[in-house]
Amino acid sequence: MDSQSRATLMNGADIIVDHLTKQGVPYLFGLCGHGITGFMDAAFKAQNRIKTISTHHEQTAGHMADAYYKVKGEPVATFTSCGPGSANLVVALAAAMMDSSAFLAITGNVPTGQFNRGPFQETGRHFQGDFPSVIRPYVKRSYQPMRADMVQLAVTQAWDQLTAGRPGPVNLDVPLNVFVEEASVVPSSTVKAVINGAPGNPKALSAALDLLLKASQPVIIAGQGVILGKACDALLAFAERTGIPVVTSPNGKGAIPDRHRLAFGAIGRNGSYAANDATRNADVILAIGFSFDDRATSAWLDGYTLSIPPSKLIQIDIDPTEIGRNYPTEYGILGDAKASLELMLDMAEARTGGPREGGAWFDRLARGREVWREYQSGLALSDQMPLRPERLMAALSRAVPEDAVVASDVGVHHNWIIQLMDTLRPRHLIHSWGFAAMGFATSGILGAKLAAPDRPCVAVVGDGSFLMTPHALATAVEYGIPVVWVVWNNSGFCSIRDIQHGMFGGRELATAFEIQRTGESYSPDFAMMAKSMGVASHRVTHAGELEDAIAMAVKANVPYLLEVPVDREIRPIGTGSWDLPPLPNPEPNFLKALAARGITF
């Protein structure tokens, strides 16, 4: 049978939905608008094949799709309308792009017959229907089919590009008439494209391995690319065979279980002491899937997190633009993380007599890890109210089931989570790292739960970030999505308030939540707000009830908000630094704090 005889008439929207369902996409997240109604009609006709979740703000739809990919490693799609509808999606697109998270953003546009006439919500004074230019920096590519017969190729290419190489969001911008006009199309394949990763150059990997095995103080930095590349098992096997200590970037937490004997925590501005001690004193560093961003490297300040040189750097990455971008490499190797680690493991097994253990370097780092935990556990015993952050973090680690997905929103609580949360598996912790989009976890936890329906899903959100997208609670109730929000209530945008206090002599403006007439600290009644939306809620009033309250919220298996007052004057201890030139960078204060508490090291 030739292709012409197999061709059928389909409208543009049906072509898109048909392609998504054949790729196994279970959900569409989005919000209505006149420019997207043609697509919504196709989704209506396909309700038995793909479920539509309507949100109350487009940003929430994007964060849900971002979190879905972060948890499951498979993309879904969003739908938004022209004008402010799709413009509201930009923050979520940027957050996904900077974290290498993939979803297909289907945006409606005005009819092509009205281009250049200034119709309702047309974007662009310089080019007609120009929404793609709005999001150009925040997607891998935009496709804008102008006729129905262009849609099949556009959606096929857009979908395949989502996860090819470094993942990221892709835009399919479709004029209203193209959604509803018909074209003769050949049904798309039901077979998903499988892209097998190739290892880096074998000779370079072999030479890099020799350098590592000869090192006296080696360390591995596992970035998010290890998780995205499904290389965590290979990483663990390689580390155990070679006995090399492992640290992670903040975005790579979970690449190795934080409780493993070779794991020493996350590096950077809010990393653990042992992790930063390892990387700044290593003679050879193997970095895999790590972009060397400023917060993870103490802003590239020499001697705080990294000292390259004299440390020799081996960098493996799937993205050629990352290799050597921020530090010179001894070996810069372009390749897939999993395939490269597996090849290096084979080489290591041939060159070593067996797993290597212990040694002075390991003992030094183990002692640093022990002292770090001792210091933090002592502070976590406090019963003060508002709570010490260490007490809340300890309660979360004990009360939240180990198989849970924990989503962190953006704010000072995020710094505490990076520093103190034991992350036990890939995709255990999700967050918005590169773009740091407030509202990510408040909204995204819904997508996380849809991606992992059998796992508890808990969002830890600051009061400031929660107020960005509180409408996510209404969506949870409407669709019966049982997630927990723990609102870290410290009455302000306290991560920025801390910068004001540390770098501007204690002068603060517009960061504390206050009644302006009196200066009195202000906070909405979050528990009451949740109840007004139909969400079960509770406000913690004393430290002794904290763990039981968290456990009860998780066990309830309904949308549940737990409000927890936290002392905003207590700041994360510093083991690294951060730089905002020309302001002076803060110095690490962990060792001084140890001495003040009489802990010897």
N, C-alpha and C positions, 0 to 999 in steps of 0.2 A: 504494500500500500504506500503510495507516494505521500509526501508531506501535504500537498494540496488537498488530498481527499481526507486527511485527518484534521484539517484546520476547521475551527469553529468560530462563530461570532461571539465575542465577549466584550463587555465594556471595560474601560480602563481600571475601574475600581475592582471589578471581579477578577481581572487578571492579577492584580496585586494580592488580593486575599487568597486566590487560588495558589499562588506561588508560596505564600507564607504557610498555608495549611499543609502543603506538600513538603515543606521543610520541617514540619512538626512544631510550629510555633503555637503555644497554647493560649497566649494572651495578647490582647491589645490594650494598652493603657492610654487614656486621652481625655479630651474635653471637646464638647460640641462647638460648632460655629458654622456660619453659612457656607464658608469655603470648603468645608470638609464633609458636608452632608451627603455628597455622592458616594464617598468612601464609606460613610456610616451605613448607607443603605446596603452596600455589599457585605459589610460586617453583620448586618441584621439577617441577611439571607444565609449566612454561614454560621449561625449561632451554634449549630450542632457540631461544628468543627473547630471553632476558635471562640474564646470567651472575651467579651469586652468589659473592661473595668473603667467606669467613668469617675474621674477625680473632680475636685472642686477648684483646682488650679493646675495649669499646665506644668509648672515646675515639679509638682508632686508626681505627675505621670513620668517625667524624665528621670527623677530620682528613683522611682520604683523600677524602671527598666534598667538603670545603672546597677542598682542593688541586686536585681534578679541575675544579671550576668555575673556580678561579683560572687554570688553564692553558688550558682549552678554552672557557670562557664558556658552558657548557651544564650544567644541573644533573643530578645523579643522586639516588638514594635510599638511605637507611640503614634498617635494621630492628633493633630492640632490644626486650627483654622488660621486663615490669613490675618495680617495685622497684629494686634496685641496678643492674640492666642498663641501663635508660634513665637512671637517675641518673648513671651513668658517662659518659653522652653530653653532659652539661650543659656541660662545659668546651669541647668542640668546637663546640657550638651557639653559645655566647657568643662564641667566637673568630670564627666565620663571621658572626654578626650585626654585630659591631663593625667588620668589614672589608667589609661589603656583599657577602658571598659566599653563594650560594644552594644549598641542598639540601633535599630532602623527608625529614624524620625521621619514619618510621613506627614508632610505639611501641605495643607490646601492653599491654593492661590486663586486669584480672581480669574474669570474666563478670559481666554486669549483674545476673544473679539473685543474685549474692553481694555486691553493693554494700551497704555499711553493716554488714556482718556481721563485718568484721575478717578476711577471708580472707588467705591467704599472700601477702604483698607488696602488699597494697592500700595506696595512698598516700592520706593525708588523714584528719585528725581533724575537720576543719571541713566537708568536703564529700566525698561518695563518689567513689571512683576518680579522685582529684584530681591526677593527674600534671601536667596542663597548668599548674597553678599553680606547680609547681616551676620551670618554664622560661619563665614569662610574660615576664620582661624580655629573654629571649634569642631570641625568635622573632617574626616579623611577626604570626603568629596561630596559634592551636591550633584544630583541628577535632576534635570528638569525636562521631562518629555513634553513636547508641544502638541503631539497628536496621539491618538489612541494606539496607532500602530507602532509607536515608539516605546510603549510602556513595558512590554514583555522584556525587551533587552535591558531597559533601565533598571527594572526591579531585580532581574537576575544578576546584573553586574553589581548593583548596590549591595545585595545580600551577600554575594561572595566576597566582597571587599571588607565586610565587617570584621572578619576574623583572619584574613590573609595577612601574614606577617605580624606586625604589631597591631593588636586589636584596637578598635576605636569606633565611634558613632559615624554613621553615614546618613545623609539626607536625601529623601526622595520628595521633591517639590512638584506638586501636580495642580495645574489649573482646573477649576471646577468642571469645565466642559469636557476635559480629557478623562475625568472620572466616569462620565456618563455616556460619552460617545463610544461607538463600537468599532472593533477592528477584527479582521480575520487572523486568528492566532493558532499556532500549533501548541497543544498542551505541553506544559513544562515537565521536566523529568522529576520523578519522586526521589531520585538518588541524590543524597547530599555529597557535596564535594569534600574529599578528605585530603588534607595537605600534610604530607609527612615531613617532619622537620629533619633537616640535614645537620650533622655535626660540623663543628669548625674544622679548619685545615688540620688533618691528622698530625703532620710534622710539627705544627705550632703547638698543638695540644700535648704532644709527646715532650717537647722541649719545656713547655710550661710545667708539666708534671715533674720533670726532673728538678726544676728550680724549686718547686714546692717541697719535694721530698728531701732536698738538701737543706732547707731552711731550718733555723733553730727556733724561730718564733713566727710560724705561719698562722694565718687566719683566713677563713672564708667569710665573705659578705654575701648573704643571700638576699637579693632584691625581689620585687614583686614579679619579675620575669620568671622566677623559679616556680611560683604558684601558677601564673598564666600558662606557662609551658608544661605544666603537669610533671614537673621535674623533682618534686619533693622526695619521693622514694629514692630516686637516684642520688640526690644530694645526701640523704641520710646514709645510704650505703657507702658512698664515697668517703664521707666524713668518718664513719666508723672504721672503714678499712685503713685509712691513713692516720687516724687519730688527730686530725686537725680541728681546732676549735671553730665554732660557727657562731657568727652574729648575724643579725638581720637589719635591713633598713626598716624604718617604721612601717612602710607600705608592704614590706615582706614578712611581717610578723605572721607566724603560722607555717612558714616554709620548713621549719624544724620545731618540734614541740619544745616550748620554753622550759619544760622540766627535764629534758634530756641532759645527760651528764656533759655532752659536748656543746650545749647551747648556753650562751652567755648574755642573751638579751638583745635589745635594739640599740643602735648607735645614734649619735647626734645630740641635738640641743636638749632633748628630754630623754635621752637614752639612759641605760643603766651604767653604773660605774665600771663593771668588768668589761662591758662591750666597748666602751670608749677607750679603756685602758688597753684592750687587745689591739684595736686598729691603729692607735697612735704609736704603739711600740712594736708592731709587727715588722719583721724584715721582708716578708713576702705576703702579699694579699691576693687572693683569688676572688674577684668580684663577678657575680653572675646575675644578669638581668637587673642591674642596679644603675640608676641614672645619676648618682652623685649630686642630688639636689641640695640646696643650701641648708634646710633644716636637718637633713640627715647627716651632714658633714660638718656641722658647726660653722656653716657659711664659708667653707673653704679656708678657714683660718688655720694656719699651720700649727700643729702640736696640740690641738684640742681634741679632735676626733681622728684626724689623719696627718701623717707626715710623709708625703710623697713628693719628691724623694726625701729621705734615703730609702723609705720602703719601696720595694719593687712591686709594680702592679701588673697582674694578669687580669684582663677584662674580657669576658665573654658576653656577647649580646646579639640579639636578632636584628637590632636596629643599628645600621652603620653610623647614623648620626650621633649615637651615644658614645661610641668608642673613642677614647682620647679627648672627649669634649671638655672635661674639667680637670683631668689629671693625665700626665704623660704615662704611656704604657710600656712595660717591658715586652709584653705580648698582648696585642689587641686582636681578638679573634671573633670573627663574624660567624655566628652559628646558633642553632637551636639549643636551648639550655639542657633539655632532657637527653637529646642525642649526644651532646658534647660530654656531659657528665658520665653517661653510660660508657662511652668510649674511653674516657680517662679512668673509670673504674676498672675496665678490662686491662688497661695498661698497668694500673697500680697492682692488681692481683698478680700480674706476671713479674713485677719488680720487687715486691715486698714479700717477706716470709710469712706474714700474717698481720692481723690488725695491730696497730701500734697504740699503746696506751700510756697515760701518765707523763712524767717528765717535769722538769722545773717550770717550763712555760705553762703547762696545764695547771700545775699546783698554784702558781701565782694567780692565774685567772680564777681558779676555784675559790681561793681565799677572798678575792675581791667580790665574787658573787655571794659568798657566805656573809661577809660583813654588810653588804648592801641589803640582804634580806633581813639580817638582824636589826639593822637600823629602822627599816620600814615597819617591821612587825611590832616593834616597841611603840611606835606612834599610833598604830592601828588599834591599840588597846584603850584609847581615850574614850570616855563617855560624854564628852562635852557636847553641848548643843548651842548653836548649829554645829553639825558634825565636822570633825576633821576629815579631809578628803581620804586620808589613808584608811580611816575606819570604814568609809563607804566602799572603797575599792576592795578591802578585805571581805566585807559582807557580800559583795557581788560575786567574788571568786568562790565563796563557800555556798551561796544560796542558788546561784544560777546553774542549772545542770550542765555538765561538761560537754554534752552534745549540742548545746544551744548555738545559735548564731547571735552574736553581739554586734550591734551597729553603734558606732560613736558618731555623734554630731560634732560640730566644730565649736571650739571655745576652750576655756582653760581646762575643763574636764577632759578634753581630748588629750591634753598633755599628760594628765595623770594616768589615763588609760594606756597610752604608749609606754609609760614608765613602769606601771605596776600590774597590768593585766597579763596573767599567764595565758598565752595563746597556744593551744594544744594541737591544732591541725590546720591545714589550708582552709581558708574561707570561714574560719571560726570568728575572726574579727573583720568587719568591713567598715570603711570610713572614706571620707573625701579628703585625699591628701594633697594632691598637686594644686588644685584650685581652691580647696578648703571652702566648699559651698555650705553655708549655714542652711539648715533645713534638710540636709541630705538624709540623716538618720530618722528624723521625725517622719518623713515621708517614705524614705527608702525601705524602712523596716516592713512595710506592707509588701513590697516586691520580694523582699527576702523570704517572708513567710510563704508566699505563693511559690517560690522556688524550692523551698524546703518545708512542705506542709507537715511533716512528721517530727520536725525539730522545734523546740521552743525558740522564739525570736524576741530579743530584748534590745530596745534602743535606749542608750544612755544619752540624754540630751540636756544641754544647758537651758536655763529659762530664756535666755536671749535667742538661742537658735530655735527653741520650740515655738516662740511667738512668731517666727518667720512663716511657718507652714502648719498652724494648728488644725487647719481644715482636714488634715489627713485623718483625724479621729472620726470625722463624719463618714469618710469613705470606708474605714474599718468597720463601722457599725452597719452601713448599708450592705456590705458584701460579706459580713460575718468573718472578718479576718482577725483571728485571736493573737494579738501581739501585746507586748508590755512596753510602756514608756516609763523610764525612770527619769524624772525631771530633777536635775541637779540645780537646785534653786539657790543662787548666791547673789541675787538682786543686782545683776549688772552684766555688761560685756566685759568680764573680768580679765580675760587674756589681754585686751587692749588697755584696760585700767592698770594692769601690772606694768605694761610698757611705759605708760605715763608716769607711774610712780618711780620706776627704775631709771628712766632716762630724762625725765623733765622735772626733777626735784620734787616729786610728790604732787605736782599740779595735775588735777584731773578735770575733765569736762566731757559731758555727754556719754560717759561710760557707766556710771552708777545709776541704777533706777531709783529715783527719788521724787518725792513731792516737792516741786520747785519752790513753792511758797515757804515751806518749813524746813526743807533739807531732810525730812524723815525718809528712811528707806522704804521703798515701795515694792510690792510684789502682787501680781494678780493671785486670786485663789484658784490655782490650777486644778485642784481636786474638784472644786465646784464647777469650773469650766468644763471639765471632762464629763461630769454628771449631766450637765445641760445638753450634751451631745449624745447621751445614752451610753457613755463609757463608764465602767466601774472604776472607782478611784479610792485612794486613801492618802492621808498626809501623815508622815512620820513625825511624832512629837517627842520621842525619847530614844536614845541610842539602843537601848535594850530590845526594842521591838523590830529593829531594822532587818535582820536576817529573816525572821519569820514573815515580815511584811513582803519582802521580795519573793520568798518561796511561795507565799499565798497568791501573789499576783500571777506568777508563772503557772501555778497549779490550776488557777481558775479557768484557764483556757478560753478566755473571752478577751475582747479589747479592754485593757486595764491600764490606768495611769497611777503611778506612785510618785508622790511629791516628797522630796527629801531636802530639807534646809541644810546648806553647807557653808562653812565659815569661809568668806571670800578673802580674808586677810592672810590665809595660809597658802603659800605658793610652792610649786614643785621645786624640789632641790635640784641644783644645777650640777651636772657632770660634764656637760659640753658648753657650747656657747651659741650665739647667733649674732649676726652683724647687720646693722642698718646704717650704712655709711651716710654721713660722716659721724654719726653718733658713736660713742664708745661702746664696745661690746662688753656684756657682763662676764665676769669671771666665774668659773665653777666654784661652788661653795660646799660641796659634799664633804671633803676632807676636814674642813673647818667645823662643820656640823658634827662630824664624828668625834673630833677632839672635845668639843663642848659637851658632849654626852658621855665622855669618858670611855669611848670604844676605841681600843687600840688596833692599829693596822700597820 
